[in-house]
Amino acid sequence: MYKQVPKKQVVLTSIILAISVMGDSMIYGVLPSNLDEFGLTAGLGAGLILSANRWIRLASNTWAAKIYNRFGLKKPFYLSVVLAITSTAAYGLFQGFWPLLIARIAWGICFSIQLVSLYMVVLREDEQYRGRLMGLYNAIFRFGSLIAVLVGGILVDSIGIKISFLIIASVMILCFSIIPLLKESDTYLDSHIKQSENDRKKFQKNGGKSNTWTFLTGYRGENSAQRYKLLAVHYTRFTNTFAISGLVTATVGLLLRERIGESLDINGFALGVATLTGMVLATSWANEVGLSTYFGHISDKFGRKSVILTCLPLIIIGSSVLIIESVFVIIIVVPIVFAATTASKITLDASAGDLSSESDRSEVMSRYATWTDLGAASGPVAGYALLSVLNIQWIYLFSSLLLATGLVFYSIANKHKTQAS
């Protein structure tokens, strides 16, 4: 049934996520420059508010897998949309650390439910489309974030924070009309329950020896090669999000300020460092919106291993080159690094799905999402902590070294060509 409409269900599910994420994307753009109106001050509190959704997902991704296994697709989506609406409305209605922290935690749980469910929708499609469908979901999802940042900023400047967030929250009500169009897969759920029971019996027979591997990868099988490949995919994704999505994205503005000061003079025209930082970072979102589906197609056509072993060296070299004291190197290299990171993300997403079995798919993908969130949450924290003792150039070299460990681990785990690689 799903082969007849290989894109429709992924598009519908992605639209729900794209609409739901608008409040989260908007607060990243609005809160740092309006701390007083949120009842916050610069410092640890504001940082915790912005990162709380990622930290809670280290636990809620596992909850989301269990919720999906128990209740299927539609019911959890209704709950997640309620959480998205209430958390977004709370950004406008409440001030102070604790109300906003609770709202951010609620959003983190919402995102876990939606992302794990979306992975399940993609993975029940024909495997030959997997990379393209992962790219399609990523493009739609990031387009929602992009619209929220652009429109949200205009709304806040025009009508204020409270009304702006309430408007965005009201838009999310549209998601309730999309959820009934989603198709439950009863045969998938029945098959999952039966196979999960078989896996539990095997696990009990083996005396729980797979417990550590299950914790690290979500995989409950006994195939050691499969375990190492999954762990390599998870760890490689962690290094990417830690070094690029976390550390580089959080510190590139500081790097630019160190290179050019407050502005860059181009033939008499002064370009402010904040504007230049925004332009450089915007290439990340532009890559994800414009190129994700294309990168997914390349992954399907040429194989996951080929794409990853091409992209990772580009990311490592690019991160290392950023230590060169030239602003134009940053302007040229960072977009290339972001493009390679997007390609590797889409391919690693698909690889995790390839290596999962129908019986443990939700657990594997939830664990993959947790490794992703761990890197994205800890990267900025580690970056700014290291800045107190190291020069920023050494931090970028550290990120390159970490990325290299991911490349080495992935290469060793995939040294023998297999169908899933």
MARMIVO-852489 format. One line per 4 residues: their letters; for each residue y, x, z of C-alpha. Coordinates in steps of 0.02 Angstrom, whole numbers, plus 50000, padded with zeros to 5 digits. Layout:
BEGIN
a	Y X Z; ...
***
This chain:
BEGIN
mykq	50000 50000 50000; 50122 50138 50046; 50087 50234 49886; 50165 50089 49789
vpkk	50332 50115 49878; 50336 50301 49926; 50523 50302 49963; 50569 50128 50024
qvvl	50501 50138 50201; 50569 50314 50227; 50741 50260 50165; 50746 50107 50278
tsii	50694 50206 50431; 50816 50346 50390; 50960 50223 50372; 50926 50159 50548
lais	50932 50338 50614; 51089 50378 50511; 51181 50228 50583; 51117 50257 50760
vmgd	51171 50440 50762; 51353 50400 50721; 51407 50386 50902; 51326 50552 50946
smiy	51403 50642 50798; 51573 50566 50834; 51578 50623 51016; 51548 50804 50964
gvlp	51705 50795 50859; 51811 50694 50980; 51767 50747 51158; 51814 50934 51155
snld	51994 50897 51103; 52014 50743 51215; 51936 50796 51380; 52070 50712 51487
efgl	52040 50542 51409; 51854 50557 51448; 51893 50605 51628; 51826 50781 51605
tagl	51892 50958 51618; 51847 51110 51515; 51695 51199 51584; 51514 51171 51630
gagl	51531 50982 51649; 51589 50955 51470; 51454 51071 51406; 51320 50976 51500
ilsa	51382 50810 51430; 51368 50875 51252; 51197 50956 51278; 51114 50830 51396
nrwi	51038 50732 51252; 50945 50888 51193; 50883 50937 51365; 50813 50764 51401
rlas	50722 50768 51234; 50615 50911 51298; 50528 50774 51398; 50567 50616 51299
ntwa	50488 50680 51137; 50320 50670 51224; 50362 50498 51292; 50409 50443 51116
akiy	50238 50494 51048; 50151 50392 51184; 50266 50244 51151; 50227 50250 50965
nrfg	50040 50259 50998; 50050 50111 51117; 50174 49996 51031; 50180 50048 50848
lkkp	50341 50058 50747; 50450 49903 50763; 50457 49868 50950; 50511 50045 50996
fyls	50643 50039 50860; 50720 49882 50936; 50728 49971 51104; 50803 50127 51025
vvla	50941 50030 50938; 50987 49945 51102; 51000 50118 51181; 51105 50181 51035
itst	51227 50035 51048; 51245 50044 51237; 51266 50233 51241; 51397 50230 51102
aayg	51493 50088 51184; 51486 50183 51350; 51580 50330 51272; 51728 50214 51247
lfqg	51713 50105 51403; 51681 50233 51540; 51759 50394 51601; 51695 50532 51711
fwpl	51545 50647 51717; 51406 50534 51783; 51430 50381 51671; 51442 50492 51518
liar	51291 50594 51572; 51186 50436 51588; 51246 50380 51416; 51198 50548 51340
iawg	51025 50541 51420; 51001 50365 51350; 51048 50428 51178; 50926 50574 51193
icfs	50783 50453 51229; 50839 50343 51084; 50839 50491 50964; 50665 50545 51020
iqlv	50594 50373 50984; 50676 50361 50813; 50636 50539 50757; 50452 50534 50806
slym	50434 50362 50725; 50520 50425 50568; 50400 50573 50558; 50256 50449 50568
vvlr	50327 50347 50424; 50344 50503 50316; 50171 50569 50359; 50079 50410 50313
edeq	50140 50429 50134; 50049 50527 49999; 50045 50712 50046; 50108 50765 49875
yrgr	50278 50685 49916; 50290 50753 50093; 50420 50888 50066; 50530 50775 49960
lmgl	50520 50634 50086; 50562 50751 50230; 50711 50808 50128; 50760 50629 50089
ynai	50761 50577 50272; 50861 50731 50318; 50992 50698 50184; 51016 50516 50235
frfg	51019 50560 50420; 51149 50697 50398; 51254 50586 50285; 51271 50466 50432
slia	51330 50610 50541; 51454 50667 50409; 51529 50493 50388; 51543 50473 50577
vlvg	51637 50636 50599; 51759 50600 50458; 51788 50415 50493; 51777 50436 50681
gilv	51917 50563 50684; 52030 50449 50582; 51990 50300 50694; 52026 50394 50855
dsig	52192 50459 50790; 52239 50284 50730; 52178 50162 50863; 52117 50266 51010
ikis	51951 50318 51084; 51897 50154 51166; 51914 50039 51015; 51845 50172 50897
flii	51681 50191 50990; 51664 50003 51010; 51685 49982 50822; 51550 50112 50788
asvm	51436 50028 50916; 51462 49860 50830; 51412 49936 50662; 51244 49982 50740
ilcf	51203 49797 50759; 51161 49804 50572; 51004 49901 50618; 50927 49743 50691
siip	50925 49668 50516; 50835 49821 50444; 50695 49835 50573; 50602 49677 50514
llke	50588 49760 50342; 50485 49903 50414; 50299 49890 50389; 50178 49919 50529
sdty	50018 50008 50481; 49883 49918 50579; 49745 50017 50496; 49834 50178 50543
ldsh	49850 50124 50724; 49668 50066 50734; 49609 50228 50657; 49718 50327 50775
ikqs	49647 50241 50929; 49468 50270 50874; 49494 50452 50830; 49595 50483 50988
endr	49449 50418 51091; 49332 50539 51001; 49452 50682 51035; 49462 50636 51219
kkfq	49272 50640 51230; 49269 50812 51148; 49404 50871 51266; 49307 50812 51419
kngg	49148 50891 51352; 49237 51058 51335; 49300 51048 51514; 49484 51039 51464
ksnt	49487 51212 51382; 49608 51153 51248; 49738 51100 51375; 49854 51249 51348
wtfl	49847 51232 51159; 49878 51045 51171; 50029 51079 51280; 50099 51207 51158
tgyr	50058 51123 50992; 50003 50943 51023; 49841 50984 50932; 49680 50931 51020
gens	49554 51003 50897; 49448 51159 50914; 49495 51249 50752; 49573 51413 50812
aqry	49654 51452 50643; 49736 51281 50644; 49801 51311 50820; 49883 51476 50776
klla	49960 51406 50617; 50034 51259 50710; 50100 51371 50849; 50175 51485 50716
vhyt	50263 51337 50634; 50329 51275 50802; 50387 51447 50857; 50468 51486 50689
rftn	50565 51323 50698; 50618 51369 50876; 50686 51537 50818; 50782 51453 50675
tfai	50865 51324 50785; 50900 51448 50925; 50978 51579 50811; 51063 51474 50677
sglv	51086 51293 50735; 51122 51353 50911; 51190 51529 50923; 51274 51560 50753
tatv	51347 51385 50739; 51417 51395 50916; 51495 51568 50896; 51550 51584 50714
glll	51723 51522 50765; 51736 51665 50889; 51676 51787 50757; 51810 51727 50636
reri	51945 51739 50770; 51891 51917 50806; 51904 51960 50621; 52068 51874 50574
gesl	52157 51824 50734; 52244 51654 50728; 52255 51637 50538; 52205 51711 50371
ding	52343 51750 50247; 52295 51710 50067; 52436 51752 49946; 52566 51694 50071
falg	52469 51539 50125; 52414 51543 50307; 52244 51465 50340; 52216 51432 50525
vatl	52058 51497 50608; 52008 51322 50665; 52024 51255 50488; 51927 51401 50417
tgmv	51791 51379 50548; 51777 51195 50504; 51763 51236 50319; 51626 51365 50350
lats	51527 51250 50465; 51548 51103 50346; 51438 51196 50221; 51291 51169 50341
wane	51307 50980 50333; 51345 50986 50146; 51184 51084 50117; 51082 50958 50216
vgls	51158 50807 50129; 51158 50877 49953; 51009 50994 49944; 50877 50930 50066
tyfg	50782 50826 49938; 50789 50968 49811; 50722 51093 49938; 50584 50971 49983
hisd	50535 50957 49800; 50525 51147 49787; 50416 51149 49943; 50297 51022 49866
kfgr	50291 51114 49700; 50276 51296 49753; 50195 51279 49924; 50258 51287 50103
ksvi	50211 51468 50130; 50306 51531 49977; 50466 51441 50026; 50461 51497 50208
ltcl	50423 51678 50165; 50570 51676 50045; 50695 51590 50160; 50661 51681 50323
plii	50703 51855 50257; 50864 51783 50182; 50912 51711 50352; 50871 51873 50443
igss	50968 51983 50321; 51113 51860 50319; 51126 51857 50508; 51124 52046 50514
vlii	51257 52064 50378; 51378 51958 50480; 51414 52110 50590; 51511 52187 50444
esvf	51696 52179 50487; 51753 52074 50340; 51803 51892 50346; 51750 51868 50165
viii	51573 51922 50209; 51569 51781 50336; 51638 51654 50211; 51509 51704 50079
vvpi	51356 51739 50187; 51360 51595 50313; 51339 51458 50179; 51191 51556 50107
vfaa	51113 51569 50280; 51140 51382 50308; 51060 51340 50140; 50908 51448 50177
ttas	50897 51371 50351; 50899 51195 50277; 50760 51242 50154; 50654 51317 50293
kitl	50685 51166 50405; 50624 51043 50274; 50473 51152 50236; 50428 51179 50418
dasa	50443 50990 50448; 50319 50960 50308; 50207 51104 50367; 50191 51029 50541
gdls	50138 50866 50460; 50014 50955 50345; 49931 51040 50493; 49916 50883 50599
sesd	49770 50764 50590; 49783 50575 50591; 49717 50570 50769; 49850 50684 50845
rsev	49993 50669 50722; 50119 50591 50840; 50083 50720 50976; 50098 50866 50854
msry	50263 50804 50782; 50335 50765 50954; 50291 50941 51010; 50370 51011 50851
atwt	50528 50912 50890; 50526 50982 51068; 50519 51163 51007; 50664 51119 50891
dlga	50768 51046 51032; 50728 51191 51148; 50801 51313 51022; 50954 51208 50983
asgp	50992 51176 51168; 50965 51354 51231; 51046 51446 51084; 51229 51409 51128
vagy	51196 51438 51314; 51115 51607 51280; 51250 51655 51156; 51395 51626 51275
alls	51300 51704 51420; 51268 51862 51319; 51452 51869 51268; 51494 51912 51448
vlni	51395 52074 51435; 51380 52113 51249; 51492 52127 51097; 51472 51982 50975
qwiy	51397 52099 50843; 51252 52137 50959; 51223 51951 50984; 51202 51927 50796
lfss	51082 52074 50790; 50985 51994 50933; 50973 51831 50835; 50909 51928 50683
llla	50776 52011 50790; 50720 51844 50860; 50709 51772 50684; 50606 51923 50633
tglv	50478 51884 50769; 50458 51711 50692; 50432 51787 50519; 50302 51909 50584
fysi	50207 51776 50682; 50209 51655 50535; 50151 51790 50414; 50006 51843 50526
ankh	49951 51663 50559; 49955 51623 50373; 49886 51784 50301; 49741 51687 50225
ktqa	49791 51555 50099; 49736 51381 50145; 49768 51207 50081; 49890 51171 50220
s	49991 51329 50198
***
